[in-house]
Amino acid sequence: MKYESSAASFAKTALSAFCGFVMSFAAIGAAHATVVTPVSPSPASPCMSACVPVGGLYRVEFRGLGDKLFLVADLNTASQVANIRMFAGQPHSYFQNEYASIKVENAAGVVYPGCYKSIIGSVKYPASSVNCPLRMGDFVSITHQEPYGGYATPLTGTTSLQRLHVFDALSGLILPKANTVRYQVAPGGALVPFSSSDAYIASTPYPTPSPIGPAKAYRIEFRGLGNTPFMLANLDMTNRLMSIQTNYGQPHPYFKQEYASITVDSATMGRVCHRSFVGNQTYQAGVQNCPFFPGDFVTVKHLEPYESIGRLQVYDTYFISMLPRGHVARYQAGFDGILRAVSIIP
């Protein structure tokens, strides 16, 4: 098919350019190789570059009457830019109302300025181009009245060229689509289906990401003198909540400065919760509940993480498996509900 050749050619060109960039970056890194001491990211900008360490390149193509291309969006999650280009002309003269749309929103669902295109079929549009931010957690929402070509459905088939294409430009892999579909940029830069609906067959024919199950639960334990626990944090990714429980007493009387701390940072709104413990200070028992969503960070500090049985414990409560730890450890929750270490200072 004509599209397959076009997609293959685009994928080949994009792959060549992407590989060249990676090789150039590697060469620069080798030429300036030094011993690097890990640095904890600033709470004011919790996302940092670690949110999208590799990224990806995706392309969205909108076609109308006669399968003519009228809009292309190139979504580059590595450079964190979405380029939306409209071609001059009339998308589809039979549609007097909205025929298609695309919008780029931040993780809170707020549309970036100039990054919402609502396209009426019978209107003649001039050529235009806009660059939009596209960061981890952001959404790309798409509507198209004829995503499968004409009025045919996936069940009846069609001889028409598909009028909506969403694909990975590096691998050529086609992403799920529907009349209305919303994608999200996941940690690592992958574009994943978030939700979809289909006006023709009443329910989405495509799988959406699995809900976060009860297995996605984590526990952080802070212990002090005599290996006595003075703080417990339970992270429930199913209910998207972290509960920080402080036990009554003194963490460690030998330390007159900060002995340990825990901080929760939202991927979009900055600091959410923070608890700091001075070793020789007496604390009252209490509980603090913090919202904790996919993409959010938890940073744990402990002056004695390895003493005795391990005065810092971070583990998966379902599989009873330990996560990496250190004097400073920063973790991020993926969109699959899994907590992963993103930086460790031993």
N, C-alpha and C positions, 0 to 999 in steps of 0.2 A: 504494500500500500504506500501511497504518497507520504502519509504521515510517518510510517515506520522508517522510511529513508531519511526524512527530515529529523526525526527524533534521534536516529542512530548517528547522523552527521553531527547534530548538536552535541550529543553525549560524547562523541569522539573528540571534538574540539575542546569541550569543557574539561574533559579528563586530561588532555594534553596540557592545557593551561594550568590546571590544578596541580598536576605532578611537577611541572616546571617550578611553580611557586614553592612547593614543599622541598624540592631539591635545593633551590636557592636559599631557602630559610635554613636548611640543614647545613649548607656550606658556610653561611655566615656564623651559625652557632658554633661550628667546629673551629673556625678561625679565631673566635673570641672565647674559647672554652676556659672557664675558671671554676674554682670551688665555690658553690653557691650555698649560702646558709638560708634555709627556709624562713620566710617572714610571714607572720599571720596577717591576712588581709584586714584592712581598716573596716570597722563596723559601719562606717558611713557609706561604704560602697561594697556590700557583701557579695555582689555577683562577681566582680572582677573578671579577668579573662578566663578563669578556670571554669566558668559556667558553660562556655562553648570552646573546648580545647581543640577540636578538630573542625566541626561544622560540616555542612553539606551544601549542595547546590540543587535547587528544585526549579521546575518550570511549570507555569500554568498557561494554557492556551485556550482562548475563547474564540469560537467560530460561529458564524450566523448563516444567513441565507446563501445557498450555494456552497456551503462549507468554507466560506471566506473568513480568513483570520482577521479579527478586529481588535483584539487585545492580547498582550503577552505580559506575564509577570515573571521575572527571574528573582527567585528567593535565595539569597546567599547567606546562610546562617554562619559561615566562617567569618565574613567581613561584616555581618550583622546589618545588611542592607537589602531591602526589597525594591526592585526597580519595576514600575508599572508603566507600560507603554501602550498607548492607544493609536491605532492607525486611522487615517482620515476616511470617512465614509459612513454609510448607513448599515448598522448591524443586521437588522432584519425588518423589512418594511411591513410585514404582516402583524407585527406586535406594536400596538399603540401605547402599551404600558411598559413597565420595567421588564427587560428581557434578560438582563444579567447584572451582577454586581460583584465587587470585590472590596474588602476593607481590611486594613491592618490595625490591630488593637494591641495595647499593652496588656500585661498579665492581669490587670484589674478590669479589663474590658473597655478601656477608654480609647477611642479612635485617635490615631496620630493625625495632626492637622494636614489636610490635603490628601489623606490616604484612604478615602472612601469614594469609590466610583460606582454610581448607579447609572445604568445604561438603558435607555429606552430604545426599543427596536427601530422605530420609524424616524428617529432623529438623526440628522447628519452631524457627525462630530469632526472637529479638526484633529490633526495629529498632536499628541502631547506625551510628556514623560514626567514622572515624579519618582523621587527616591524617598523611601520610608525607612525608619529604624526597624530592625527585626531582631530582637534580643531573646534570650532564653526566657520561656514562659509566655511570650507573645502569641497572639492568635492571628490566623489568616482565615477570614470567612468568605465563602464563595456561594453565589446563587446563579443558576442557569436554567432557563425554562426548557431547553432541549439538550441536556447533557449527553444523551445517547444518540442524537441525530434525528431530526424530524420529530414525529410523535411516537416513534417506536420505543419499546421498553427493553430492558436486558432480557426479559423472558421471551419476547416475540422476535427479537433480533432486528437488525436493520442493515441495508446495503449502503446507507449513507456513511460518510466519514464521521467519526465521533466528533461532536461539537464542543465537548469540554474534555481537555486533557490535563492531568496533573501527574507529573512523573519526576523521578530522580534523574537529573540530567547527567550524572556520572555513571550510573549503572543502567539507565533506561527502564528501571522498574516502575510500573504504573501504580499510582496510589489509588485507594478507593475514592469514588466520587458519587454524587447524587445531585438532585435538584438544589438542595441546600446542604452544605458541608462545611465544617469548621475544623481547622487543623491547628495544632499547637507546636511550638518549638520546644522540644524536650532537652534535658541536659545532654550534652554531647553534640547538639546541633541537628538531631534528627527531626524531621517534620512528621508528626504522627496525627492520625485522625482523632479528633476529640469528640465530635458528635455529628450526626448526619440524619437527614430525613429524605424521603422520596415520595413526591406527590403522586406518582403513577401506581405504586404498589403498596402504599399505606404504611409500610414499615421498612426500615433500612435493610438492604440485602447484604450489607457488609459488616464485618465484625468491628466493634469499637473497642478501645482499650479495656481490658478486664478491670473490674472494680478492685480497689485495694482490699485484700482479704484480712482475716483475723491473724494470719501468720506474720503480718508486718507490724511487729511490736518490739520495742527496744528498751533496755534498762541501763541507766548510768548510775554507778555507785561511787560515792566519795567516802573514803575512810581516813581516819586520822590516827592519833596516838592509841596504841593497843589494837589497831585495826578496827576501831569502833566506827560504824557508819554514822556520818553526821548529815549526809544529804543523799536522797534517792530521787532520780528523775525517770519517770515512765513515759515513753513516747508511744502513743497509739495512733498509727497512721490511718487506721480504719475510720476513727472518729476525728482525726486531724487535731489532736490535742496533746500537749506535753504537760504533765503534772510534776511540779518540783516540790518535793517534801523535805522540809528541814527538821531534823531531830534536835531536841533540847540538849544543850551542853556546849562544851568548848572543843573545837576541832583538834587543835594541837597546841598546848601551852608554850612549846619551845619556839614558836614562830610568832613574832610580833608584827609581821606584815601580812599581806595577802597570801594565804596558803592555797586557796583554790577558788575557782569561779566557773560559772556556766552562763552563756549568753545565747539567746535565740534571736536570729536576724531573719526578717522576711526578705524574700527575693526581690520584692518590689517596694517595700515601705520602710526599710531600715530596721533598727533595733526594736524588738518586741518585748523581751524579758531579759533581766540580768540579775544574777545573784553572786555576790562576792563575799568570801569568808576569810576574815583575819584569824590566824591560828589561835591566839590567846583570848579571843573575845567569846563571851557566852551568848548563845543564840536561843531564842524561844522556838518552840515547835510551831510549825505552820505549813500551809500548802499554798502554792501559787500555780494557777492554771494559765497556760499560754497557748494560743492558737498556733498550729504548726501544719503548713500545707506543703505539697510537693514543690520542690524548688527552694524551700527554706533551709537555713543553715543553723547548726548548733556548734558553738565553740566551747571547748572544755579545757581548763587549765588546772594543773595540780603540781605542787612542788615535789611530791614523792609518789609518782605514779607506779613505780615498780617495787616499792619497799615491801618486805615480808611477803604476804600472799598476794600482794598487788593492791595498793591503796586507791587505785583507779580501775574500775571495771566498766567496760562498754561492750554490751553483748546483745545478740539477737535472742529474745526470750523463747522463741518457738523452736529454733534449731540449737539453742544453747551454744552458739558459736561466738567467739570473741572477735571484736573489731580491732583494727590497729589503734594504738594509743601512744601518747607521749606527754611531755610536760605541757605542750600546747597541741591540741588536736582539733581540727575543723571538719565537720561532717555536713553532707548535703543529702536531703531526701529526694530521690528520683521520682518521676511521675508514675513509676511502678510501685512506689511505696517503700523501696529499699533504701536504707541509709548507707552512704558510702563515704569513706574518708577522702577529702580533697587536699588536705595538707597536714603534715605531721612534723612537729619539732621534737626529736627524741629527748 
